[in-house]
Amino acid sequence: MAATAAAIAMDVLGHGLAVPDATRLRGEPGRPPAQVDKAFDRWRETLPASIGRLRQVLYDDEDRRAESLAFLDTVITAVSAKIDAESAGTGSTEPDDAPTATERAWRDERIRFYYELLALRAEFDPEARGGPAFDTAEGLESFLAGIESN
């Protein structure tokens, strides 16, 4: 089952890092090629199934859950690094380097995927359960200050 978890984690990683050829994303000024839009739609449609397969492995194999979670942590780190790299390019002042609407859509969807991975990880993290609720910003600030001082 660990091999299955690793294979699924690699599949999820591949989905999280997927990006089309940048030159195809640029396409015609003002309008990306239709095949890029289709590729984006196909990619976006595969994300829930990827997360679902990984979730199923995590629930089905309690004996190897720690190992599977380690794979998931690696996937989360890699997808986060990809988002950081993409976001670093969005601050360019050069017109040719500015991201297109399609590039921004891929990055935004990757960010949503990243949060889905974090939510999946939290399902299996006892520290992510429960905890205090805050009605005011001051209460949250006080709680966070207490954590930072520990």
C-alpha positions as CSV (number, residue, x, y, z in Angstrom):
1,M,0.0,0.0,0.0
2,A,2.9,2.4,0.6
3,A,3.9,2.1,-3.0
4,T,0.3,2.9,-3.9
5,A,0.4,6.0,-1.7
6,A,3.7,7.1,-3.2
7,A,2.3,6.7,-6.7
8,I,-0.8,8.6,-5.9
9,A,1.2,11.3,-4.1
10,M,3.4,11.6,-7.2
11,D,0.3,11.9,-9.4
12,V,-1.1,14.6,-7.1
13,L,2.3,16.3,-7.2
14,G,2.3,16.2,-11.0
15,H,-1.2,17.7,-11.1
16,G,-0.1,20.4,-8.6
17,L,2.9,21.4,-10.7
18,A,1.4,21.0,-14.1
19,V,1.7,24.1,-16.3
20,P,1.4,24.4,-20.1
21,D,4.1,25.6,-22.3
22,A,4.5,29.3,-21.4
23,T,4.8,30.2,-25.1
24,R,1.4,28.6,-25.8
25,L,-0.1,30.5,-22.8
26,R,0.9,33.8,-24.4
27,G,-0.8,33.0,-27.7
28,E,-2.4,35.8,-29.6
29,P,-2.3,39.2,-27.8
30,G,-5.4,39.5,-25.7
31,R,-6.7,36.0,-26.4
32,P,-5.0,32.7,-25.5
33,P,-5.3,29.8,-27.9
34,A,-8.4,27.6,-27.4
35,Q,-6.2,24.6,-26.7
36,V,-4.8,26.3,-23.7
37,D,-8.3,27.0,-22.4
38,K,-9.2,23.3,-22.9
39,A,-5.9,22.1,-21.3
40,F,-6.7,24.3,-18.3
41,D,-10.3,23.0,-18.0
42,R,-9.0,19.3,-18.3
43,W,-6.4,20.0,-15.6
44,R,-8.8,21.7,-13.3
45,E,-11.3,18.8,-13.7
46,T,-8.6,16.2,-12.6
47,L,-7.7,18.0,-9.3
48,P,-10.7,16.7,-7.2
49,A,-10.1,13.1,-8.3
50,S,-6.4,13.4,-7.4
51,I,-7.2,14.6,-3.9
52,G,-9.9,12.0,-3.6
53,R,-7.5,9.1,-4.4
54,L,-4.9,10.3,-1.9
55,R,-7.6,10.8,0.7
56,Q,-8.8,7.2,0.2
57,V,-5.3,5.8,0.6
58,L,-4.9,7.8,3.8
59,Y,-8.1,6.5,5.2
60,D,-7.6,2.9,4.0
61,D,-4.1,2.2,5.2
62,E,-3.8,3.2,8.9
63,D,-0.5,1.2,9.3
64,R,1.3,3.3,6.7
65,R,-0.5,6.6,7.3
66,A,2.5,8.3,8.7
67,E,4.5,7.4,5.6
68,S,1.7,8.6,3.3
69,L,1.4,11.9,5.3
70,A,5.1,12.4,4.7
71,F,4.5,12.0,1.0
72,L,1.7,14.5,1.3
73,D,3.9,17.0,3.2
74,T,6.4,16.7,0.3
75,V,3.7,17.4,-2.2
76,I,2.5,20.4,-0.3
77,T,6.0,21.8,-0.1
78,A,6.6,21.4,-3.8
79,V,3.3,23.0,-4.8
80,S,3.9,25.8,-2.4
81,A,7.3,26.4,-4.0
82,K,5.7,26.4,-7.4
83,I,3.2,29.0,-6.3
84,D,6.0,31.1,-4.8
85,A,8.0,31.0,-8.1
86,E,4.9,31.9,-10.1
87,S,4.0,34.7,-7.8
88,A,7.5,36.1,-7.9
89,G,7.0,36.7,-11.6
90,T,3.8,38.6,-11.2
91,G,5.7,41.7,-9.9
92,S,7.5,42.4,-13.2
93,T,7.1,45.8,-14.7
94,E,8.1,44.6,-18.2
95,P,5.0,44.2,-20.4
96,D,6.4,41.0,-22.0
97,D,6.9,39.5,-18.6
98,A,3.5,40.3,-17.1
99,P,1.4,37.2,-16.6
100,T,-1.6,36.7,-18.9
101,A,-5.1,36.2,-17.7
102,T,-4.6,32.5,-18.4
103,E,-1.4,32.3,-16.5
104,R,-3.1,34.0,-13.6
105,A,-6.0,31.5,-13.8
106,W,-3.6,28.6,-13.6
107,R,-1.8,30.1,-10.6
108,D,-5.1,30.9,-8.9
109,E,-6.3,27.4,-9.4
110,R,-3.0,26.0,-8.2
111,I,-3.5,28.1,-5.0
112,R,-6.9,26.6,-4.5
113,F,-5.4,23.1,-5.0
114,Y,-2.8,23.9,-2.4
115,Y,-5.4,24.8,0.1
116,E,-7.2,21.6,-0.7
117,L,-4.0,19.7,0.1
118,L,-3.6,21.6,3.4
119,A,-7.2,20.8,4.3
120,L,-6.6,17.1,3.5
121,R,-3.4,17.2,5.7
122,A,-5.4,18.8,8.5
123,E,-8.0,15.9,8.4
124,F,-5.2,13.7,9.8
125,D,-3.5,16.2,12.1
126,P,-4.8,15.9,15.7
127,E,-3.4,19.4,16.4
128,A,-5.6,20.8,13.7
129,R,-8.8,19.8,15.5
130,G,-10.6,21.8,18.0
131,G,-9.0,24.8,19.6
132,P,-10.3,28.1,20.6
133,A,-12.7,30.2,18.6
134,F,-12.3,34.0,18.6
135,D,-15.0,36.7,18.5
136,T,-12.6,39.6,18.3
137,A,-9.3,40.4,16.7
138,E,-7.9,41.3,20.1
139,G,-8.7,37.8,21.4
140,L,-6.9,36.2,18.4
141,E,-3.9,38.5,18.8
142,S,-3.6,37.7,22.5
143,F,-3.8,33.9,21.7
144,L,-1.2,34.2,18.9
145,A,1.1,36.3,21.2
146,G,0.9,33.6,23.8
147,I,2.0,31.0,21.1
148,E,4.9,33.2,19.9
149,S,6.2,33.6,23.5
150,N,6.4,29.8,24.1
